[in-house]
Amino acid sequence: MPYTPLNDKFDFKQDSFTLLTIALISFVQSLAINGLYVPHGFLSGGISGLSLLIHYTTGLPGWIFIVLLNIPVMIVGWKFMRGKFIIFSILATVLFSLSFALTEGFSLNVENPIISGLAGAAILGITGAPVVKRGASLGGMDVLALILSRKYSFPMGTFNIMFNLFIMSMLVIFSSLELALMSMLAMFISNTAFNYAMQGLNRSNTVFIISDKWEQIAPTVLKELHRGVTYIPAKGAFTGKDRILVYCIVKTTELSALRRIVKTCDENALFSIIETKEVVGRGFGALN
């Protein structure tokens, strides 16, 4: 059976790799926050952002508050989630706090605050994707957001946005509007980078092919691209003629080969390409 990240049954090899991924990403993100955000007073999102705000106002180490604020979150998470997800979240909290403590006081010496904020945001967004793809999280507000999403159909993104806006409003009170706006911009870039990293460069595309040579096109696609093909009965609105629509899903890198196949079989074929946000199942992503 293929590895399914959200399956509660433990797999030593795969789960060890997930834990290693969490440890590495925790260190990289801690390095980015302490090395790029903290020297300029920026905030990240979630509990780490709230911990930074307390650190800026009290001078106490930020990693302590990451631990303290995550304790009630993990208690709630254990009650509603349990299983491997919450275990990984607890371990992620410990590893992230440890990494944050080890990198505290470290600076990457980027003097330009804009470059520092944008670079930090890109790093946080891109590195967050591998953890989510492994069916885990780095703890914090993601756990509460997932609980609300499952129990009350409350959108995870909406909850995160509301919480982060609260943090940014506090930054306006305790620091300045300029820092809050810069932090919001960095957060937007981080979310955008995360989405791109989740989708990857080689994205999936839904393709519809209208051709009288469908009997030649479909078998060639199956043979050369090894992609499934579906026939959809259709009828021309103008001609009233019955025809067959060829439907398939391919990766971006396979589009040129698909175009060649269609053109070779029928130069007059109508070819529609639609970029698809996500595809799960055999030959694409895991079905969780």
Contacts in CASP RR format, 6 or more apart in sequence:
PFRMAT RR
TARGET T0000
AUTHOR 0000-0000-0000
METHOD contacts of the structure
MODEL  1
MPYTPLNDKFDFKQDSFTLLTIALISFVQSLAINGLYVPHGFLSGGISGL
SLLIHYTTGLPGWIFIVLLNIPVMIVGWKFMRGKFIIFSILATVLFSLSF
ALTEGFSLNVENPIISGLAGAAILGITGAPVVKRGASLGGMDVLALILSR
KYSFPMGTFNIMFNLFIMSMLVIFSSLELALMSMLAMFISNTAFNYAMQG
LNRSNTVFIISDKWEQIAPTVLKELHRGVTYIPAKGAFTGKDRILVYCIV
KTTELSALRRIVKTCDENALFSIIETKEVVGRGFGALN
2 286 0 8 1.000
3 11 0 8 1.000
3 14 0 8 1.000
3 286 0 8 1.000
4 286 0 8 1.000
4 287 0 8 1.000
4 288 0 8 1.000
5 18 0 8 1.000
5 133 0 8 1.000
5 134 0 8 1.000
5 135 0 8 1.000
5 136 0 8 1.000
5 286 0 8 1.000
5 288 0 8 1.000
6 84 0 8 1.000
6 85 0 8 1.000
6 135 0 8 1.000
6 288 0 8 1.000
7 84 0 8 1.000
8 83 0 8 1.000
8 84 0 8 1.000
10 84 0 8 1.000
15 84 0 8 1.000
17 134 0 8 1.000
18 88 0 8 1.000
18 134 0 8 1.000
18 135 0 8 1.000
18 136 0 8 1.000
19 88 0 8 1.000
19 91 0 8 1.000
21 130 0 8 1.000
21 131 0 8 1.000
21 134 0 8 1.000
21 136 0 8 1.000
22 88 0 8 1.000
22 91 0 8 1.000
22 92 0 8 1.000
22 95 0 8 1.000
22 131 0 8 1.000
22 134 0 8 1.000
22 136 0 8 1.000
22 138 0 8 1.000
23 95 0 8 1.000
23 99 0 8 1.000
25 127 0 8 1.000
25 128 0 8 1.000
25 130 0 8 1.000
25 131 0 8 1.000
25 138 0 8 1.000
26 92 0 8 1.000
26 95 0 8 1.000
26 96 0 8 1.000
26 98 0 8 1.000
26 99 0 8 1.000
26 138 0 8 1.000
27 95 0 8 1.000
27 99 0 8 1.000
27 102 0 8 1.000
27 103 0 8 1.000
28 123 0 8 1.000
28 127 0 8 1.000
29 96 0 8 1.000
29 99 0 8 1.000
29 123 0 8 1.000
29 124 0 8 1.000
29 127 0 8 1.000
29 128 0 8 1.000
29 138 0 8 1.000
30 96 0 8 1.000
30 99 0 8 1.000
30 100 0 8 1.000
30 102 0 8 1.000
30 103 0 8 1.000
31 99 0 8 1.000
31 103 0 8 1.000
31 106 0 8 1.000
32 119 0 8 1.000
32 120 0 8 1.000
32 123 0 8 1.000
32 124 0 8 1.000
32 127 0 8 1.000
33 44 0 8 1.000
33 48 0 8 1.000
33 52 0 8 1.000
33 100 0 8 1.000
33 103 0 8 1.000
33 120 0 8 1.000
33 124 0 8 1.000
34 100 0 8 1.000
34 103 0 8 1.000
34 104 0 8 1.000
34 105 0 8 1.000
34 106 0 8 1.000
34 107 0 8 1.000
35 103 0 8 1.000
35 105 0 8 1.000
35 106 0 8 1.000
35 107 0 8 1.000
35 108 0 8 1.000
35 110 0 8 1.000
36 42 0 8 1.000
36 108 0 8 1.000
36 110 0 8 1.000
36 116 0 8 1.000
36 117 0 8 1.000
36 119 0 8 1.000
36 120 0 8 1.000
36 123 0 8 1.000
37 43 0 8 1.000
37 44 0 8 1.000
37 52 0 8 1.000
37 116 0 8 1.000
37 117 0 8 1.000
37 120 0 8 1.000
37 186 0 8 1.000
38 52 0 8 1.000
38 55 0 8 1.000
38 105 0 8 1.000
38 107 0 8 1.000
39 107 0 8 1.000
39 108 0 8 1.000
39 110 0 8 1.000
39 116 0 8 1.000
40 113 0 8 1.000
40 116 0 8 1.000
40 117 0 8 1.000
40 179 0 8 1.000
40 182 0 8 1.000
41 52 0 8 1.000
41 56 0 8 1.000
41 175 0 8 1.000
41 179 0 8 1.000
42 113 0 8 1.000
42 116 0 8 1.000
42 117 0 8 1.000
42 179 0 8 1.000
42 182 0 8 1.000
42 183 0 8 1.000
42 186 0 8 1.000
43 49 0 8 1.000
43 52 0 8 1.000
43 53 0 8 1.000
43 167 0 8 1.000
43 168 0 8 1.000
43 171 0 8 1.000
43 179 0 8 1.000
43 180 0 8 1.000
43 183 0 8 1.000
44 52 0 8 1.000
44 124 0 8 1.000
44 183 0 8 1.000
44 186 0 8 1.000
44 187 0 8 1.000
44 190 0 8 1.000
45 141 0 8 1.000
45 160 0 8 1.000
45 163 0 8 1.000
45 164 0 8 1.000
45 167 0 8 1.000
45 187 0 8 1.000
46 140 0 8 1.000
46 141 0 8 1.000
46 160 0 8 1.000
46 163 0 8 1.000
46 164 0 8 1.000
46 167 0 8 1.000
47 66 0 8 1.000
47 69 0 8 1.000
47 70 0 8 1.000
47 73 0 8 1.000
47 139 0 8 1.000
47 140 0 8 1.000
47 141 0 8 1.000
48 66 0 8 1.000
48 96 0 8 1.000
48 100 0 8 1.000
48 140 0 8 1.000
49 167 0 8 1.000
50 65 0 8 1.000
50 69 0 8 1.000
50 167 0 8 1.000
51 62 0 8 1.000
51 63 0 8 1.000
51 65 0 8 1.000
51 66 0 8 1.000
51 69 0 8 1.000
52 62 0 8 1.000
53 167 0 8 1.000
53 170 0 8 1.000
53 171 0 8 1.000
53 174 0 8 1.000
54 60 0 8 1.000
54 62 0 8 1.000
54 65 0 8 1.000
55 61 0 8 1.000
55 62 0 8 1.000
55 65 0 8 1.000
56 174 0 8 1.000
56 175 0 8 1.000
57 174 0 8 1.000
61 101 0 8 1.000
61 104 0 8 1.000
62 100 0 8 1.000
62 104 0 8 1.000
63 97 0 8 1.000
63 98 0 8 1.000
63 100 0 8 1.000
63 101 0 8 1.000
63 104 0 8 1.000
66 93 0 8 1.000
66 96 0 8 1.000
66 97 0 8 1.000
66 100 0 8 1.000
67 93 0 8 1.000
67 97 0 8 1.000
69 140 0 8 1.000
70 93 0 8 1.000
70 97 0 8 1.000
70 139 0 8 1.000
70 140 0 8 1.000
73 139 0 8 1.000
73 140 0 8 1.000
73 141 0 8 1.000
73 143 0 8 1.000
73 144 0 8 1.000
74 86 0 8 1.000
74 89 0 8 1.000
74 90 0 8 1.000
74 93 0 8 1.000
74 139 0 8 1.000
74 143 0 8 1.000
76 143 0 8 1.000
76 144 0 8 1.000
76 147 0 8 1.000
77 86 0 8 1.000
77 89 0 8 1.000
77 143 0 8 1.000
77 144 0 8 1.000
77 147 0 8 1.000
78 86 0 8 1.000
78 90 0 8 1.000
80 147 0 8 1.000
80 150 0 8 1.000
80 151 0 8 1.000
81 89 0 8 1.000
81 143 0 8 1.000
81 146 0 8 1.000
81 147 0 8 1.000
85 135 0 8 1.000
85 136 0 8 1.000
85 137 0 8 1.000
85 146 0 8 1.000
86 143 0 8 1.000
88 135 0 8 1.000
88 136 0 8 1.000
88 137 0 8 1.000
89 136 0 8 1.000
89 137 0 8 1.000
89 138 0 8 1.000
89 139 0 8 1.000
89 140 0 8 1.000
89 142 0 8 1.000
89 143 0 8 1.000
90 139 0 8 1.000
92 131 0 8 1.000
92 136 0 8 1.000
92 137 0 8 1.000
92 138 0 8 1.000
92 139 0 8 1.000
93 138 0 8 1.000
93 139 0 8 1.000
93 140 0 8 1.000
96 138 0 8 1.000
96 139 0 8 1.000
108 116 0 8 1.000
110 116 0 8 1.000
110 119 0 8 1.000
113 182 0 8 1.000
114 182 0 8 1.000
117 182 0 8 1.000
117 186 0 8 1.000
118 186 0 8 1.000
118 189 0 8 1.000
120 186 0 8 1.000
120 190 0 8 1.000
121 185 0 8 1.000
121 186 0 8 1.000
121 187 0 8 1.000
121 188 0 8 1.000
121 189 0 8 1.000
121 190 0 8 1.000
121 193 0 8 1.000
122 189 0 8 1.000
122 190 0 8 1.000
122 193 0 8 1.000
124 190 0 8 1.000
124 193 0 8 1.000
124 194 0 8 1.000
125 190 0 8 1.000
125 191 0 8 1.000
125 193 0 8 1.000
125 194 0 8 1.000
125 197 0 8 1.000
126 193 0 8 1.000
126 194 0 8 1.000
126 196 0 8 1.000
126 197 0 8 1.000
128 138 0 8 1.000
128 194 0 8 1.000
128 197 0 8 1.000
129 194 0 8 1.000
129 197 0 8 1.000
129 198 0 8 1.000
130 197 0 8 1.000
131 137 0 8 1.000
131 138 0 8 1.000
132 198 0 8 1.000
133 198 0 8 1.000
135 288 0 8 1.000
137 143 0 8 1.000
137 146 0 8 1.000
141 159 0 8 1.000
141 160 0 8 1.000
141 163 0 8 1.000
142 156 0 8 1.000
142 160 0 8 1.000
144 159 0 8 1.000
145 156 0 8 1.000
145 157 0 8 1.000
145 159 0 8 1.000
145 160 0 8 1.000
146 156 0 8 1.000
148 154 0 8 1.000
148 156 0 8 1.000
148 159 0 8 1.000
149 155 0 8 1.000
149 156 0 8 1.000
149 159 0 8 1.000
164 187 0 8 1.000
168 180 0 8 1.000
168 183 0 8 1.000
168 184 0 8 1.000
168 187 0 8 1.000
169 180 0 8 1.000
171 179 0 8 1.000
171 180 0 8 1.000
171 183 0 8 1.000
172 180 0 8 1.000
199 277 0 8 1.000
199 278 0 8 1.000
201 252 0 8 1.000
202 251 0 8 1.000
202 252 0 8 1.000
202 253 0 8 1.000
203 251 0 8 1.000
203 252 0 8 1.000
203 275 0 8 1.000
203 276 0 8 1.000
204 249 0 8 1.000
204 250 0 8 1.000
204 251 0 8 1.000
204 252 0 8 1.000
204 275 0 8 1.000
204 276 0 8 1.000
204 278 0 8 1.000
204 279 0 8 1.000
204 284 0 8 1.000
205 249 0 8 1.000
205 250 0 8 1.000
205 251 0 8 1.000
205 252 0 8 1.000
205 255 0 8 1.000
205 273 0 8 1.000
205 274 0 8 1.000
205 275 0 8 1.000
205 276 0 8 1.000
206 247 0 8 1.000
206 248 0 8 1.000
206 249 0 8 1.000
206 273 0 8 1.000
206 274 0 8 1.000
206 275 0 8 1.000
206 276 0 8 1.000
207 247 0 8 1.000
207 248 0 8 1.000
207 249 0 8 1.000
207 250 0 8 1.000
207 255 0 8 1.000
207 258 0 8 1.000
207 271 0 8 1.000
207 272 0 8 1.000
207 273 0 8 1.000
207 274 0 8 1.000
208 245 0 8 1.000
208 246 0 8 1.000
208 247 0 8 1.000
208 271 0 8 1.000
208 272 0 8 1.000
208 274 0 8 1.000
209 217 0 8 1.000
209 245 0 8 1.000
209 246 0 8 1.000
209 247 0 8 1.000
209 248 0 8 1.000
209 262 0 8 1.000
209 269 0 8 1.000
209 270 0 8 1.000
209 271 0 8 1.000
209 272 0 8 1.000
210 234 0 8 1.000
210 243 0 8 1.000
210 245 0 8 1.000
210 246 0 8 1.000
210 269 0 8 1.000
210 270 0 8 1.000
210 271 0 8 1.000
210 272 0 8 1.000
211 217 0 8 1.000
211 246 0 8 1.000
211 262 0 8 1.000
211 265 0 8 1.000
211 266 0 8 1.000
211 268 0 8 1.000
211 269 0 8 1.000
211 270 0 8 1.000
212 243 0 8 1.000
212 266 0 8 1.000
213 265 0 8 1.000
213 266 0 8 1.000
213 269 0 8 1.000
214 231 0 8 1.000
214 243 0 8 1.000
214 244 0 8 1.000
214 245 0 8 1.000
214 246 0 8 1.000
216 265 0 8 1.000
216 266 0 8 1.000
217 246 0 8 1.000
217 261 0 8 1.000
217 262 0 8 1.000
217 265 0 8 1.000
217 266 0 8 1.000
217 269 0 8 1.000
218 229 0 8 1.000
218 231 0 8 1.000
218 246 0 8 1.000
220 261 0 8 1.000
220 264 0 8 1.000
220 265 0 8 1.000
221 227 0 8 1.000
221 228 0 8 1.000
221 229 0 8 1.000
221 246 0 8 1.000
221 248 0 8 1.000
221 258 0 8 1.000
221 261 0 8 1.000
222 228 0 8 1.000
222 229 0 8 1.000
224 257 0 8 1.000
224 261 0 8 1.000
225 250 0 8 1.000
225 254 0 8 1.000
225 257 0 8 1.000
225 258 0 8 1.000
225 261 0 8 1.000
227 248 0 8 1.000
227 249 0 8 1.000
227 250 0 8 1.000
227 254 0 8 1.000
228 248 0 8 1.000
228 249 0 8 1.000
229 246 0 8 1.000
229 247 0 8 1.000
229 248 0 8 1.000
230 246 0 8 1.000
230 247 0 8 1.000
230 248 0 8 1.000
231 244 0 8 1.000
231 245 0 8 1.000
231 246 0 8 1.000
231 247 0 8 1.000
232 244 0 8 1.000
232 245 0 8 1.000
232 246 0 8 1.000
232 247 0 8 1.000
233 242 0 8 1.000
233 244 0 8 1.000
233 245 0 8 1.000
234 242 0 8 1.000
234 243 0 8 1.000
234 244 0 8 1.000
234 245 0 8 1.000
235 241 0 8 1.000
235 242 0 8 1.000
235 243 0 8 1.000
236 242 0 8 1.000
236 243 0 8 1.000
248 258 0 8 1.000
249 276 0 8 1.000
249 279 0 8 1.000
249 284 0 8 1.000
250 258 0 8 1.000
255 273 0 8 1.000
259 271 0 8 1.000
262 269 0 8 1.000
262 271 0 8 1.000
263 269 0 8 1.000
279 285 0 8 1.000
280 286 0 8 1.000
280 287 0 8 1.000
280 288 0 8 1.000
281 287 0 8 1.000
END
